[in-house]
Amino acid sequence: MTASQAFDLVAVDHYMPGRDGLSTLEGLRALPDCPPIVYVTGSEESRIAVAALKAGAQDYVVKAVGDDFFDLLAQSFAQVLEATALRQARDRAEQDLRASNARLETLLREVNHRVANNLQMVMAFVSMQARSVDNEAARDALYRAHQRIATIAQVNRRLYTTNDVEFVAIDDYLAALASDMGDAWSAQRPRTVTVDADPARLKTDLAVTIGLAANELVGNACKYAYPADAEGEVRVTLRLTQQADAEARLMLCVEDDGWGMPPDGTVHGTGLGTRLIDALTRSRGARLAHEAVHPGEAMPGTRACLTLTLNADDLCPGDDSVPADFTI
């Protein structure tokens, strides 16, 4: 009867002719839409109560002589029905929330897709403009602007091609970015850009910051470290570090084997890249330091390292690619 008709609640007696309450309870629980069950028995044995509750009963009432039993039974029915209604309301709310989140993620992927397409179009305009100007400084500025836009576009492409619109796999992102930067600079100078990055899923805004900083440092190395017609390698590393004071940091380093820093320690170029890095990372207690890769050699090279402090929400929760002992 219960299988063919809907009930709000079912009361099951432990002692019944032909079939006991526990086996009846087991059969009811096997139904696709089992109603809430109150288990009723004249026995006060705790093992029966425990067995019934473990088998799926929502409540347990012991039979007694007098009106108190019916009051207890009515109270149990009311409590079970109320708890069932609350649980169903919670399940509906969770289902609606999951559906809403799915719609939102789909919308965000579409937005990132359109942003990436628009940025691709802007990059094409900037590239066309760069090819049309004769002034070398203006052409170089346009090429650098083109690469900055490409850095952001690379993030948007990753956001709409994955199931995660909040975090970016920084090692994959930097590898793709290095490939783009190497191709872009090789059109002007023979440059190779390589990446060795610790795997981690980082907050999107932090990933953009790291990408833009890497773009500026790699651009400086590609342009100034080697003669224009000579081949040169630029290496990018990214490390998650745990300091002695337990502070979690991220270190981005870009190094080359070129001429090295000028004797006065100044950075080549207009300084726009350095100012951009400072503006992007100032709130994170960032430090940018330069040193020689091969001190004392004719080509000492340069290593530029940017260190950032990580916040608790920068890493994707449950990211098993991050070492277990790494904490923020």
N, C-alpha and C positions, 0 to 999 in steps of 0.2 A: 504493500500500500504506500509506504514512504517513497518507494522508487518511482511511483506514477503520480503522486500528488505532493504539492509543496506544503510544507509546514513551517511555522515560525520557530517552533521548539518541540523537542521530543523528550518525554520522561521515560526512562527505562528502569524496570524493577529487576533487582538481582535474581530473585527467586520467581521463575515462571515455569509453567508446565511445558515440557518438551525441549526447552532451550533456555539456558541461563542468560543473565543480563550481559555478561562479558562477551559471549559469542555474538549476541544480538548487537552489542555496541560495535564490535569488529565489523559486522556486516553493514551497519549504518555508515560507519566511517569510510567504507569502500565506495559509497555513492558519490557521483560527480559533484553534487551540491548538497552535502550533508548539513542538515540544520543543527543548531546547537543542542547539546544533550545534557540533561540533568539525570544523574544516576541515583536511584532510590533503593534502599534496602533496609530490612529490619535488623541486619547484623551491624554491630558496632566494631567489628574487627577492622583495624586500621589497614591491614593488608588488602582488603577488598577496596577500600577507598583509594589507596595508592594505585592499585591495578587499574581501577576505573579511570582515574585522572591521567595515568600514563597512556591508557588506550585512547584518550581523546575526549573524555567527558569534561564539560566546562565547570560542573559543580557536583557536589555530593550531599545528599540529605538522608539522615537516618530516620526510619519510621519510629513513631512514638504514639502512645495512646493519648487521645485528647485533641483539643483544638490547636494546641501549640504546633503540632506537626503540620497542619494545613497552613498555618501562618508562616512557618519556616519554608514550606514548599512554595508558597506564593512569593515570599521574599526572594527565594532563590531564582524563581522564574523571572522576576522583575530585574534582578541584578544581571542575570545571564543575557536577557534580551537587551538591556541597556549596554552591556559590554560588547555584545555582538553588533549592535547598531554603531557604536563608536569605532569598532574595528573596521566595519564595512565602510564607514565614512572616511577613515584614515586610508584604507586601501584605494578608495576612489580618488582621494586627494593625491596620493602618491602616483597613481596611474595618470591622472591629469597633469601632474608636475612632470612626469617622465615624457609625456606627449608634448607638453609645452617646451621642455628642454630640447627635445628632438627637433621641433620646429625652429627653435631659436638657433640651434647649431647649424641646421640647414640654411637658415637665413644668413648667418654669419659667414658660412662657407661661400655662399653666393656673393655676399658683399666683398669678401676678400678676393674672390675671382674677378669681380668687376674692377676693384681697385688695382689688382695686378695688371689687368688688361689696359686700364687707363694709364698706369705708370709705364707700361711697355710703349704706349703711344707717345707719351711725353719723352721717353728715352730716344725714340726714333726722331722726334723733332729736334732734340738737343744734338743728336749725332749729325743730323743733316746740317744744322747750323754750324757745328764745329768744322765740318768739311768745307763750308763755304767762306770761312774767314781766313785771311792771310796772316794776321797777327799771331805770332806763336804763343804769346802769353794768354791771349783771349782763347785760342784754340785749346790750350792746355787746361784752362779753367773750365771750359765747356766739357772736355773729356772727364775731368774730375767730378763735375756735377752729374754727368751721365752715370758714372760709377756709383756715386752716392745714391742716386735714385734706384739703380739696379740692386743695391744692397737691401733696400727696403722692399722692393718688388720680390726679391727672392724669398723673404719671409712670408709675404702674402701668398705666393705660390704654394708654399709648404702648408699654410693654414687651410687652404681650400682643397688640397689633395690628400689630407689626412683626416682622421676622425677626431682630432684634438685641435680646437680653435683657441686654446688658452696657453699651451706650452709648445716649445720647439725643441727638437733634438739638436742640440748645439753642435755636436760633432758632425752630423750629416749636413747641417746648414753651412758650417764653415768650409767643409770639403767642397760643396757646390759653389760657394762664394769664391773659394780659391781658384776653382776651375774657370769661373767667369772672369776673375781679375787677371789670371794668367793669359787667357785668350785676348782680353781687352788690351793689356800692355804689350803683348807679343805683336800686335798690329803696329806698334810704334818702336818697340825695343825687344830683343830676344830675351824674354824673362820666363822663368819657371817658378810657380808658387805652389808650395806643398803645405800640408796641414797634419798635425798630430795633436788631437784634442781628446781629453777625457770625455767619455760618453755621459751625457746628462740631459734631462729635459728641463729647460729653463723657461721662466715666464717670458711671454712674447716681447714685452717692452725691454727686458734685460737682453734678450737675444738680439734685438734691433740695435741696442746700444753697443754690444760687443761687435756686431757686424760692421757698424759704422766706424768704430774705433779701429778695427782690423783693416778696413778699407783705407783709412787715412795713413796708418803706419805702413801698410804694404805699398801704397801709392808713393810715399816718400822714398822707400827703399828701391822700388822699381825705377824711379826717376833719377835719384841722386847717388845710389850706392856704386853703380858701375858705369863705365863709359857707354855712351848711347849705342854704339855698334857692337858691344861685347856681350856675350851671354852671361847671364847672372841668375842665381837661385835665391829666392826669398822663402824663408821657412817660418811658418806660423805654428805656435804651440798654445794650448789652453789647458790649464791645470786647476783642479779643485784642491785647495790646501787647507789644512787644519793647523792653526797656529798654537804655540805653547800656551797662550792665554785662552785657548778653546774658541777663538774667533774664526769663523769660516770665511775664507776668501777665495777669490777667483783671480788667477794670474794669466793675462794674455801677453805673449811675447812674440815679437816679429824680429827676425835676425837675418843678416846677410854676411857675405864674405868680401865686401867691397872696400872702398877707400877709408871708411871710418868717419867719425865726427870731426868737424873742423877743430883746430887747436883751441879756439876760444869757447868751444862747447855749444855754440849756437846751432839751431836746427835750420836746415836748408829750407828755402821757399818763403812764402808770404806769412807763414805762421797761422793761416786760417785753419789748417787741420788740427794743430795743437789747441787752438781756441775752441774748436768744435768738440774735441775730445773732453776738454775741461768743462765745457757747458753741459755735456751729456752725463758726465760722471761725478760732478762736484758733490752731489748729495750723498754719494756712497763713500766718501772719504778716499777718493781715488788718488793713487800715486803713480806718476809716469817717470821712469828713470831710464837713462841711456848708459850703456857701457860697451867696451870693446869685446868682441867675441874671441879674437886672437891677439891679446896684448903683446906689443913689441914686434909684431910682424909687419912686413911691408904693406900688406892688405889686412888691417886689423879687424875689419868688419864692424858692424854695429848691432847691438841687441837693445831693442826698446821694449820695456816691460811695463804693462799697466796692471795695477793691482786694485781690485774692488772688494768691498765688504759685502757679503751676501746676507740677505734678509730671510726670515723664516719661510716666507711664501714664494721665494724665488725658484725653489726646486719643486718639481711635480711630486705630489704625495704618492708614496708607494713605488717610486722609481727604483727598480732593482738593479739598474746599471750603476748607481752610485754606491760606493763602498758602504757596508753596513755600519762601520764605525765613524762615518762622516756625519756629524750633527751640526745643526745651526741653533 
